[in-house]
Amino acid sequence: MPLMQDKLPREQVKGFLEGLRRHLQSNLPDGSSITLRVASLLSGNGSQVWERKPEGPEAAFIGEYVLPNLEEFVRLQVNDRPRDGDPLDLIRVGFSAPKKYSSRGFAFFPGHPFGKVFRKPEAIYERWRAGEKERVPLIQSWPDLTLLSPYRILFECKYFKTRLKSPAKVQLVKDLYETFFYRSLPLQPRKGEEGQVWDYEFACYLAYDATEEGWLIQAWNGLNEKVRNSFWEMANVCVMILPER
């Protein structure tokens, strides 16, 4: 019986993420429009979403395309469930995003000995050994997006654009490790009335492949099918690489 109870929410979350994939795919403009728009935003041109220049291409893509579409999709999902509240209260952002979203606060895990990127053992040891005044010995983890309802899901978002093929394989491994690292952080109970809780059981690697050849998608599709399936079935990590070609 416990297995059956566990299967239902997993299938619901999977259906939710597949619906989000379709929503993004149908609402994103063509690739050339996105790359031109991202470049324009990075040059300092304004937009209806941003009040300031984005920090980088990933932030530009997330703020301009992912956040508005995620908000719209969540709004459609919670229309019949008013108890879930305004989607803007359900989406937490972990980077310098448009004010509309970042004003609702951040989801974070306060202080962890491990980080999302593995460094040289000597460097990690020196960080652990360091005092507070020298450097921060513990790492705060800030995933790009976290969703509080209808399911608690964290998102690690990437914007991939390179003319070379081999970096896609390396980037894919790094990104998936980062996504799983966030998902695997242990439960952090709420502290105080305004405290935040960390209990994200599911994660989504949401990447946009801006290469004409689709190098990132090719790298993902080149993996063993059993391995690809295991990211969701065994690790609760959904891999969503757009656009679908």
N, C-alpha and C positions, 0 to 999 in steps of 0.2 A: 504493500500500500504506500509506504513512503516514496518509493520510486515513481509511482503514478502521480503522486502529488507534486513531485519535483519536475516531472516532465511537462505538465500543463503550463506553468509560467515560462519555462524555457521556450516552448513552442509559441507562446504569445509574444515573447520578446523577439523571437526570430521573425515572426510575422510583422511585428512593428517595424523592425529594421529593414525588412524587405520592402515594406510599404514606403519607408523613408527613401530607400534607394530609388524606387520608381518615381517618387515625387521629385527628387533632385534631378534625376535623369531627364524627366519631361520638362523641367522648368529652367534648367541651365541653358544658356545660349551656346552657340557653336564654339569650338575650341579657339579659333582665331579671335573671336570677340572677347573671350575671357582673357587671353594672354595680352591683348591690346589694352583691355581695361585695367588689368593688374599693373601693367607697365605705366599706364596713365596715372593711377593712384599713387604709385611709388615716386612719380615725378612731382607730386604735390598738387595735382588737380583735384578739385573737390568732388563730392558725390552726395546723393541724397541720404546716404547711410553714414558716411564718415564726417566727423567734424575736424579731423586733423589727418596728417599724413601717416599711413600705416607703418609699422616698424619693419616689415619685410613682405615678400610675396605671399607667404603663408597667411599672415595676418590680413593682408589685403583680400585674398581669396575667401577666407573664412568670414570676415566681416561683411564683404560685399555680396556673397552668394550663399554661403552655408547658413549663417545665422538667420537671415530673413526667411529662407525656405524651411529651416527647422522650426522656427516660430510658427509659420503658417501651418506646417504639418501637425505640430503639437496642438495648435488651436483647433484643428479639425478633429483631432482625437479626443479632446476633452470637452467638446461642445455639449455632450450629453452627460458630462460628469462635472457639474459646477463646483463640487467640493475640491477639485484639483486646483482651481484658481486660474489666474491669468498666466499664460505661457511665459511672460516676461519674469514671473516669479519662480518659474520652474527651470529656467535655463541659467546656469552659472558659467561665467567666462573667466579663464585663467590667463588672459593676456590683455594688452592695452587695446580694447575693442571700442567700437562706437559707443558713445555714452549711454545710449538707450539700453544697452545690455549690461555694460560693466557696472552700472549704478546699483545693481541688485546684489553686489557682493561676489565673493570668490569661493570656490570649493578648493580646499587644500588639506594636506596632511601635515601637521605641524612637527617637523623634525624627525628624520629617519637616517640611520647610518649608511644606507645604500642609496645610490642615485640611479636614474634611468639609463645612464651611459657608464659602461665599465672603463675605468681608467687603469693606468699602470698600478700594480699593487703597491709600489713605493709611494706613489702620490696619494693613494687612498689611505695608507697607513699614516702618512704625515697629516692628512686632514683629520683623521680620528684622534691623533695625538695633540693637535693644535688646541690652544685655549680660545675662549670666546673672543678675546681682544685681538687675536692674531687673524683668525678667519673663522668661518662658521663650521664647526665640526659635524653638525647634522644638516641634512638637506631638506628643504621644504619642496614638496612636489605639487606642481601646478599643471594638471592636464588642460588642454585647450578648452574643452567644453565638458560640462557635466549636466545631466538631465535628472531632475528630481522625481518627475512623474510624467506619464503613467507608469514608467519603469525607471529605476535608478541605473543609468548607463553613463559611463564616461567615454569621451571621444578624444582620440589623438588624431589631429588633422594635419595633412601634409600637402604641399604643392610641389610637384616634381617637374623640373624642366631642365633638360640637358641634351646636348647633341651626341653624347657618347652612350654606348650600350652598357658597358660593364658597370658603371656606377649604380645602375638601377638595381642590380642584384645586391650590392652592398647596402644601398639605401633601404631596400625592402627588409633586409634582416635587422638593421638598426631600428627601423620604425616599428616592426612587430615586437621586438624586444621591449622597446619603450612602452608600447601599448599594454603588453602583458605585465610589465613592471607596475604600472599604475593599478591595473586590475587586481594584482596579487597583494597589494598593501593590506595589512590586517585592519580589522574593524577598529574604528576610533569612536568611542561613545560620545554622546553629546555632553558638553561641559557648560553648565549654566543655561539660563533662559535663551540667550542669543548665540550659544555655541553651535558649531556645526558638527555633523556626524558624518563619518566616512564609512559607507557600507555598500560600495558599488560592486555588485556581483558580476556585471557584464560590461564589456568594453567594445568599442568599435574603432577600428582603424579606417578613417575616412580620408582617402587620398585622391587628389586630382592629378592625372597624368597629362601634362601639357606638352608632351613630346609628340611630334607628328607620327613617329614610328610606334608609339605606344610601348616604350621600353619597360615601364614599370608593370604594366599589365602583362607583357610578355614574360617578365621575370616571375610574376605570380603564377601564371598559367603553366610555366615550365616546371613547377614543382610537382612532385608525386601527388596524385589525387587523394590518396589516403592521408597524406600530410596536410594538404589544403583543408580537407574536411575536419581534421583533428583540431584546428584552431578554434572552431566553434564547439565541436562535440566534446573536446577534452579540456579546452582552456577558456571557454566562454568569451572568445574574441571573434567578433565579426569583422571580416575583411571586405571593405567596400571601396573599390578603386573605380573612379569615374574619369572620363565617360566610358560607357560600355561600347565596345566596338564589335 
